[in-house]
């Protein structure tokens, strides 16, 4: 029976569809543009370097608004905030598709990022409040479908749309989804009573400004660091200084005001603090592997962009299936056990991927992707459930903002780290390989002899005694193509080996998180069930 202050009774699955449609659309937009940058740059008469700002501008704007989402919802009203976000995101998508210059597109992408930044944390808060505690696993399963599957589907969908239609349609497809989600939110989403009581709170302008300075500089630094040679660039040094100074001042400011824009005191809860740390590591591994595998397939195995995206699709299918399964069993078992399984399987898949070579076929990539998608679901859903299990409803919006912010920052750090590691280790491995290309090396002599016979059979003539990139002249033989053969072999192996190094490091981080998850407390929903089953036995 509802009270005058309670929200109208709505089926939680209808609420789920209402908020997750828009959230899936927003998360999809973080990755769907990536494969279309060459087409966008060429169509708008810009360089590829300039075209990457289409991605950077969105990520920076999104990262600034994301931690403020809980406060903005309390101040303006959650329902009003959600409607404004979806409407603004849909309008910005229309403007992005109509952009006639790169400058216009970047400005509209900033607007799109600002409007979409609040969707993820607010959707998670609404789902956790709409479902009873014993069904929080199902709520996080529905949320995980958008957060896990969307980044995997994005590159494939973006490549297919760009190849078959036009890059502008990657923005136009958001409009009907936004309109449908907007109509459902207007009908089924309502503000809880505590939000209406908090609308008279003041505005933390200092916290808002320092947050924008610190997080914006951090995201900009991570996204452009490798292209500008990190600390070798004056711009990166300025961004690093602004990031450190802004975040330190932000923390001091938020801990000294009575109504902060981001309540950092929520981290006093041990389960939530450990959950935030683990989620940042999950974001690191998820987005880092999403960068490594497509690049390996495209640059070394010669896959087109669409085929590389399709090679990642098994991860999406397994994540979808395991999300449903984990959501169904989360209320019956201790979610920390599922976490251990997820981290363990995730570490195994990284070791499997570290063994790929230039002869790898589709099935060599298929099975690790299947296992990795399932592992991500086994980690994300229990981790979200355990981290939020002791958070009060009044703090749910603030907690989900911090939670999603750290996942996105972890992903940005993962992408930046893997991009830098690949570039640096590629130089290292090529230099080490060339050290062994010597005239007296029996393997080199055998390879030269075989290549000479091969090209002689093809009717080659003797030319060019020196092979570019080799430290010694080769004897004249009727095999000019062998020079390119040696050089190509060195380059292929020099490009392959750097991809093994990250996949060798990621399992170590995955296994270390298994120890950290032991610090989380058993979710309270299990204690509540125990009290109902055994009312006379003091089981906690």
Beta strands, then each sheet from edge to edge (+ up, - down):
end
